[in-house]
Amino acid sequence: MNAIKLTALALIVAGVLGLAYGSFSFTRETHQAQIGSLSLSVQEKETVNVPLWAGIGAIVAGAALLLLGGKSR
């Protein structure tokens, strides 16, 4: 499998996952203070919303690469 097909499949999978889940969350740890061996940190939960147009655009771009990528030869 060549790089164009792998990229196309990755775009399609990412687009489908973006449409299915709509958002993803991750936890970010920030260090606020460190006094000697005592360390105080804050964990913040971040949520990123995936726009509908981004999921659809990724699927369309992946399909276009898949269909047109093999015909360039």
N, CA, C and O atoms as a GROMACS GRO file, in nm:
protein
  292
    1MET      N    1   0.084  -0.117   0.000
    1MET     CA    2   0.000   0.000   0.000
    1MET      C    3   0.090   0.124   0.000
    1MET      O    4   0.184   0.133   0.079
    2ASN      N    5   0.061   0.219  -0.087
    2ASN     CA    6   0.147   0.337  -0.094
    2ASN      C    7   0.100   0.446   0.003
    2ASN      O    8  -0.003   0.432   0.069
    3ALA      N    9   0.177   0.554   0.009
    3ALA     CA   10   0.152   0.660   0.107
    3ALA      C   11   0.020   0.733   0.080
    3ALA      O   12  -0.046   0.777   0.174
    4ILE      N   13  -0.018   0.747  -0.045
    4ILE     CA   14  -0.142   0.819  -0.078
    4ILE      C   15  -0.263   0.741  -0.027
    4ILE      O   16  -0.356   0.799   0.029
    5LYS      N   17  -0.262   0.610  -0.046
    5LYS     CA   18  -0.374   0.529   0.002
    5LYS      C   19  -0.381   0.527   0.154
    5LYS      O   20  -0.491   0.531   0.211
    6LEU      N   21  -0.265   0.522   0.221
    6LEU     CA   22  -0.265   0.525   0.367
    6LEU      C   23  -0.317   0.659   0.420
    6LEU      O   24  -0.391   0.663   0.518
    7THR      N   25  -0.276   0.766   0.354
    7THR     CA   26  -0.325   0.899   0.393
    7THR      C   27  -0.476   0.909   0.371
    7THR      O   28  -0.547   0.963   0.455
    8ALA      N   29  -0.523   0.858   0.260
    8ALA     CA   30  -0.666   0.861   0.229
    8ALA      C   31  -0.745   0.783   0.333
    8ALA      O   32  -0.848   0.830   0.381
    9LEU      N   33  -0.699   0.664   0.367
    9LEU     CA   34  -0.769   0.583   0.467
    9LEU      C   35  -0.765   0.649   0.605
    9LEU      O   36  -0.863   0.642   0.679
   10ALA      N   37  -0.652   0.712   0.640
   10ALA     CA   38  -0.644   0.782   0.768
   10ALA      C   39  -0.741   0.899   0.774
   10ALA      O   40  -0.804   0.923   0.878
   11LEU      N   41  -0.755   0.972   0.664
   11LEU     CA   42  -0.850   1.083   0.658
   11LEU      C   43  -0.994   1.034   0.673
   11LEU      O   44  -1.075   1.094   0.744
   12ILE      N   45  -1.025   0.925   0.605
   12ILE     CA   46  -1.161   0.870   0.613
   12ILE      C   47  -1.192   0.823   0.754
   12ILE      O   48  -1.300   0.851   0.807
   13VAL      N   49  -1.099   0.752   0.815
   13VAL     CA   50  -1.121   0.703   0.952
   13VAL      C   51  -1.133   0.819   1.049
   13VAL      O   52  -1.220   0.818   1.136
   14ALA      N   53  -1.047   0.921   1.035
   14ALA     CA   54  -1.054   1.037   1.124
   14ALA      C   55  -1.186   1.112   1.105
   14ALA      O   56  -1.244   1.159   1.203
   15GLY      N   57  -1.233   1.123   0.982
   15GLY     CA   58  -1.361   1.189   0.957
   15GLY      C   59  -1.478   1.114   1.017
   15GLY      O   60  -1.567   1.175   1.075
   16VAL      N   61  -1.478   0.983   1.003
   16VAL     CA   62  -1.586   0.902   1.060
   16VAL      C   63  -1.584   0.910   1.213
   16VAL      O   64  -1.689   0.923   1.276
   17LEU      N   65  -1.465   0.903   1.272
   17LEU     CA   66  -1.456   0.914   1.417
   17LEU      C   67  -1.498   1.053   1.465
   17LEU      O   68  -1.562   1.066   1.569
   18GLY      N   69  -1.462   1.156   1.389
   18GLY     CA   70  -1.504   1.291   1.424
   18GLY      C   71  -1.654   1.307   1.420
   18GLY      O   72  -1.712   1.375   1.504
   19LEU      N   73  -1.719   1.245   1.322
   19LEU     CA   74  -1.865   1.252   1.314
   19LEU      C   75  -1.932   1.168   1.422
   19LEU      O   76  -2.035   1.207   1.477
   20ALA      N   77  -1.872   1.053   1.453
   20ALA     CA   78  -1.933   0.963   1.550
   20ALA      C   79  -1.924   1.018   1.693
   20ALA      O   80  -2.021   1.011   1.768
   21TYR      N   81  -1.808   1.072   1.730
   21TYR     CA   82  -1.789   1.117   1.868
   21TYR      C   83  -1.818   1.265   1.887
   21TYR      O   84  -1.871   1.304   1.991
   22GLY      N   85  -1.786   1.349   1.792
   22GLY     CA   86  -1.815   1.491   1.800
   22GLY      C   87  -1.718   1.571   1.884
   22GLY      O   88  -1.705   1.692   1.863
   23SER      N   89  -1.650   1.509   1.978
   23SER     CA   90  -1.552   1.579   2.061
   23SER      C   91  -1.461   1.477   2.128
   23SER      O   92  -1.492   1.358   2.134
   24PHE      N   93  -1.348   1.526   2.179
   24PHE     CA   94  -1.261   1.440   2.258
   24PHE      C   95  -1.204   1.522   2.373
   24PHE      O   96  -1.191   1.644   2.364
   25SER      N   97  -1.170   1.453   2.480
   25SER     CA   98  -1.120   1.518   2.601
   25SER      C   99  -0.981   1.467   2.634
   25SER      O  100  -0.945   1.353   2.603
   26PHE      N  101  -0.904   1.553   2.698
   26PHE     CA  102  -0.773   1.513   2.748
   26PHE      C  103  -0.744   1.593   2.875
   26PHE      O  104  -0.802   1.699   2.898
   27THR      N  105  -0.655   1.541   2.956
   27THR     CA  106  -0.620   1.606   3.081
   27THR      C  107  -0.481   1.665   3.069
   27THR      O  108  -0.386   1.598   3.028
   28ARG      N  109  -0.470   1.793   3.104
   28ARG     CA  110  -0.342   1.863   3.097
   28ARG      C  111  -0.300   1.897   3.240
   28ARG      O  112  -0.378   1.953   3.317
   29GLU      N  113  -0.177   1.864   3.273
   29GLU     CA  114  -0.127   1.891   3.407
   29GLU      C  115  -0.032   2.009   3.400
   29GLU      O  116   0.064   2.010   3.323
   30THR      N  117  -0.059   2.109   3.480
   30THR     CA  118   0.028   2.225   3.486
   30THR      C  119   0.086   2.236   3.626
   30THR      O  120   0.016   2.219   3.725
   31HIS      N  121   0.214   2.264   3.633
   31HIS     CA  122   0.281   2.280   3.762
   31HIS      C  123   0.274   2.426   3.801
   31HIS      O  124   0.324   2.514   3.730
   32GLN      N  125   0.212   2.452   3.915
   32GLN     CA  126   0.195   2.589   3.960
   32GLN      C  127   0.305   2.633   4.055
   32GLN      O  128   0.353   2.746   4.046
   33ALA      N  129   0.346   2.547   4.146
   33ALA     CA  130   0.448   2.587   4.244
   33ALA      C  131   0.526   2.465   4.290
   33ALA      O  132   0.473   2.355   4.300
   34GLN      N  133   0.653   2.488   4.319
   34GLN     CA  134   0.736   2.383   4.375
   34GLN      C  135   0.823   2.445   4.483
   34GLN      O  136   0.906   2.532   4.457
   35ILE      N  137   0.801   2.399   4.607
   35ILE     CA  138   0.876   2.450   4.721
   35ILE      C  139   0.949   2.332   4.783
   35ILE      O  140   0.888   2.248   4.849
   36GLY      N  141   1.078   2.327   4.762
   36GLY     CA  142   1.156   2.213   4.811
   36GLY      C  143   1.108   2.085   4.746
   36GLY      O  144   1.106   2.074   4.624
   37SER      N  145   1.071   1.989   4.828
   37SER     CA  146   1.022   1.862   4.775
   37SER      C  147   0.870   1.863   4.756
   37SER      O  148   0.814   1.766   4.706
   38LEU      N  149   0.804   1.971   4.797
   38LEU     CA  150   0.659   1.984   4.784
   38LEU      C  151   0.626   2.044   4.647
   38LEU      O  152   0.674   2.152   4.612
   39SER      N  153   0.546   1.974   4.573
   39SER     CA  154   0.507   2.021   4.440
   39SER      C  155   0.356   2.029   4.431
   39SER      O  156   0.285   1.932   4.459
   40LEU      N  157   0.307   2.145   4.393
   40LEU     CA  158   0.164   2.166   4.376
   40LEU      C  159   0.134   2.173   4.227
   40LEU      O  160   0.198   2.248   4.153
   41SER      N  161   0.036   2.095   4.184
   41SER     CA  162   0.001   2.095   4.042
   41SER      C  163  -0.149   2.096   4.026
   41SER      O  164  -0.224   2.057   4.116
   42VAL      N  165  -0.191   2.141   3.911
   42VAL     CA  166  -0.333   2.148   3.878
   42VAL      C  167  -0.356   2.066   3.753
   42VAL      O  168  -0.283   2.078   3.655
   43GLN      N  169  -0.459   1.982   3.757
   43GLN     CA  170  -0.497   1.904   3.639
   43GLN      C  171  -0.623   1.966   3.580
   43GLN      O  172  -0.725   1.978   3.647
   44GLU      N  173  -0.613   2.005   3.454
   44GLU     CA  174  -0.726   2.066   3.385
   44GLU      C  175  -0.776   1.971   3.277
   44GLU      O  176  -0.699   1.921   3.197
   45LYS      N  177  -0.906   1.948   3.276
   45LYS     CA  178  -0.965   1.864   3.173
   45LYS      C  179  -1.010   1.953   3.058
   45LYS      O  180  -1.092   2.043   3.075
   46GLU      N  181  -0.955   1.928   2.942
   46GLU     CA  182  -0.985   2.007   2.822
   46GLU      C  183  -1.074   1.924   2.729
   46GLU      O  184  -1.054   1.803   2.716
   47THR      N  185  -1.169   1.988   2.666
   47THR     CA  186  -1.255   1.922   2.568
   47THR      C  187  -1.246   1.998   2.437
   47THR      O  188  -1.261   2.120   2.432
   48VAL      N  189  -1.219   1.925   2.330
   48VAL     CA  190  -1.209   1.983   2.197
   48VAL      C  191  -1.327   1.933   2.114
   48VAL      O  192  -1.344   1.812   2.097
   49ASN      N  193  -1.408   2.024   2.064
   49ASN     CA  194  -1.521   1.988   1.979
   49ASN      C  195  -1.476   1.980   1.834
   49ASN      O  196  -1.406   2.069   1.785
   50VAL      N  197  -1.514   1.874   1.766
   50VAL     CA  198  -1.482   1.857   1.625
   50VAL      C  199  -1.601   1.907   1.543
   50VAL      O  200  -1.711   1.853   1.555
   51PRO      N  201  -1.581   2.011   1.461
   51PRO     CA  202  -1.693   2.063   1.382
   51PRO      C  203  -1.743   1.960   1.281
   51PRO      O  204  -1.667   1.877   1.231
   52LEU      N  205  -1.871   1.968   1.251
   52LEU     CA  206  -1.933   1.877   1.156
   52LEU      C  207  -1.866   1.889   1.019
   52LEU      O  208  -1.842   1.789   0.952
   53TRP      N  209  -1.837   2.013   0.978
   53TRP     CA  210  -1.777   2.033   0.846
   53TRP      C  211  -1.638   1.972   0.837
   53TRP      O  212  -1.596   1.930   0.730
   54ALA      N  213  -1.566   1.967   0.949
   54ALA     CA  214  -1.431   1.908   0.947
   54ALA      C  215  -1.438   1.757   0.926
   54ALA      O  216  -1.357   1.701   0.851
   55GLY      N  217  -1.534   1.690   0.990
   55GLY     CA  218  -1.550   1.546   0.971
   55GLY      C  219  -1.591   1.512   0.829
   55GLY      O  220  -1.537   1.420   0.768
   56ILE      N  221  -1.688   1.587   0.777
   56ILE     CA  222  -1.733   1.563   0.639
   56ILE      C  223  -1.622   1.595   0.540
   56ILE      O  224  -1.602   1.522   0.443
   57GLY      N  225  -1.549   1.705   0.565
   57GLY     CA  226  -1.439   1.742   0.476
   57GLY      C  227  -1.328   1.638   0.473
   57GLY      O  228  -1.270   1.612   0.368
   58ALA      N  229  -1.298   1.579   0.588
   58ALA     CA  230  -1.195   1.475   0.594
   58ALA      C  231  -1.237   1.352   0.516
   58ALA      O  232  -1.155   1.290   0.448
   59ILE      N  233  -1.365   1.315   0.527
   59ILE     CA  234  -1.414   1.198   0.452
   59ILE      C  235  -1.410   1.225   0.303
   59ILE      O  236  -1.368   1.139   0.225
   60VAL      N  237  -1.453   1.344   0.261
   60VAL     CA  238  -1.453   1.379   0.118
   60VAL      C  239  -1.310   1.385   0.064
   60VAL      O  240  -1.283   1.335  -0.045
   61ALA      N  241  -1.219   1.446   0.140
   61ALA     CA  242  -1.080   1.455   0.096
   61ALA      C  243  -1.016   1.316   0.087
   61ALA      O  244  -0.941   1.288  -0.007
   62GLY      N  245  -1.045   1.230   0.185
   62GLY     CA  246  -0.992   1.094   0.182
   62GLY      C  247  -1.046   1.014   0.066
   62GLY      O  248  -0.972   0.940   0.001
   63ALA      N  249  -1.175   1.029   0.038
   63ALA     CA  250  -1.235   0.958  -0.075
   63ALA      C  251  -1.177   1.009  -0.206
   63ALA      O  252  -1.151   0.930  -0.297
   64ALA      N  253  -1.157   1.139  -0.217
   64ALA     CA  254  -1.099   1.195  -0.340
   64ALA      C  255  -0.957   1.145  -0.360
   64ALA      O  256  -0.919   1.110  -0.472
   65LEU      N  257  -0.879   1.141  -0.254
   65LEU     CA  258  -0.743   1.087  -0.266
   65LEU      C  259  -0.743   0.940  -0.303
   65LEU      O  260  -0.660   0.895  -0.383
   66LEU      N  261  -0.836   0.866  -0.245
   66LEU     CA  262  -0.844   0.723  -0.274
   66LEU      C  263  -0.882   0.697  -0.418
   66LEU      O  264  -0.826   0.609  -0.483
   67LEU      N  265  -0.979   0.776  -0.468
   67LEU     CA  266  -1.026   0.756  -0.605
   67LEU      C  267  -0.930   0.813  -0.710
   67LEU      O  268  -0.906   0.750  -0.813
   68LEU      N  269  -0.874   0.931  -0.683
   68LEU     CA  270  -0.790   0.997  -0.782
   68LEU      C  271  -0.642   0.964  -0.765
   68LEU      O  272  -0.564   0.984  -0.858
   69GLY      N  273  -0.602   0.915  -0.650
   69GLY     CA  274  -0.461   0.887  -0.624
   69GLY      C  275  -0.406   0.774  -0.710
   69GLY      O  276  -0.291   0.780  -0.752
   70GLY      N  277  -0.485   0.674  -0.737
   70GLY     CA  278  -0.439   0.561  -0.816
   70GLY      C  279  -0.446   0.586  -0.966
   70GLY      O  280  -0.384   0.512  -1.042
   71LYS      N  281  -0.519   0.689  -1.009
   71LYS     CA  282  -0.536   0.715  -1.152
   71LYS      C  283  -0.432   0.809  -1.210
   71LYS      O  284  -0.438   0.840  -1.329
   72SER      N  285  -0.336   0.854  -1.128
   72SER     CA  286  -0.237   0.948  -1.178
   72SER      C  287  -0.128   0.879  -1.260
   72SER      O  288  -0.047   0.946  -1.324
   73ARG      N  289  -0.124   0.749  -1.261
   73ARG     CA  290  -0.020   0.677  -1.335
   73ARG      C  291  -0.052   0.664  -1.479
   73ARG      O  292   0.026   0.606  -1.554
   0.00000   0.00000   0.00000
